[in-house]
Amino acid sequence: MTDATHAALMDATYRHQRRIYDVTRRHFLLGRDRLIAELDPPPGARVLEIACGTGRNLDLIGRRWPGCRLSGLDISQEMLASARARLGRRATLALGDATRFEALPLFGTDRFERIVLSYALSMIPDWREALREAALHLVPGGRLHVVDFGDQAGLPGWARAGLRGWIGRFHVTPRDDLGTALGETALGIGGYAEYRSLGGGYAILGTLTR
């Protein structure tokens, strides 16, 4: 899938859904608020969310951790419209592809103390490259925080099949080896990764430190 094709797919998917996205996803995007609570950025930290969607997470990050410089990237113009309406001047938002973007002209910096990928990798075709690109934009000692669907290995078979069938309708594919990929990406930049399972493998919550 080309970048333009993926962007068009995301715009088509969220042209109308963006208006009800936060309400309809509230109960099954497990771990987002825990990620925000554990972000613990240093004072004045530059925080980037890749695939920021409606701006819901950036809004909560700004409220939970005041003083951060907030930035958001998304491939969908439709989602960015919602994010801009929500965040106003509290965040710098830009259109871009998670697998390759030039942060300096977009955000005035190319390094961040904290980067967030929340339920994004499961929707990005070249998700491993997106993970690597995010890691490369960390300052030394900076952390990438990731939450996304896991392998659901601890769920009953019918529940796992039902969940995957449902989210597949929205072009979502759980990355069963996300934890392994997080560790491999960390090694590639001389860092380390930690992750844990939530809800019987329903989701994975992890960090990569550069």
CORFENPE-V813247 format. One line per field, one symbol per residue. ss: DSSP state (~ for helix, > for strand, _ for the rest). psi: psi as a letter, one per 20 degrees, with the letter a starting at -180 (. if undefined). burial: + if it has 9 or more other C-alpha atoms within 8 Angstrom, else -. Layout:
BEGIN
ss = ???
psi = ???
burial = ???
END
This chain:
BEGIN
ss = __~~~~~~~~~~~~~~~___~~~~~______~~~~~~________>>>>>_____~~~~~~~~~____>>>>>>__~~~~~~~~~~~~~~>>>>>_>__>__~~~~~____>>>>>>>__~~~___~~~~~~~~~~_>>>>>>>>>>>>_______~~~~~~~~~~~~_________~~~~~~~~~~~___>>>>>>>____>>>>>>>_
psi = prghggghggghhjghhhhjghghihijmpighggghjglqrpjqpppppmicijgghghghhhmqiqopqppqiohghhggghhghcjiqoqqprphipqohghgijqjqqhpppoolghiiogmhhhhgggghijqqpirppppprpbikhjqqghgghgghgghhikkpoqnhkggghgghgghhjkaqqqqqqplkjgrpprqpp.
burial = -----+++-++-+++--+--++------++++--++----+---++++++++++++++++++--+--+++++++++++++++++-++---+++++++++---+---+-++++++++++++++++--+--++++++-+++--+++++++++++--+----+---+--++---++++--++-+++-+++-+-+++-+-++-+++++++++++
END
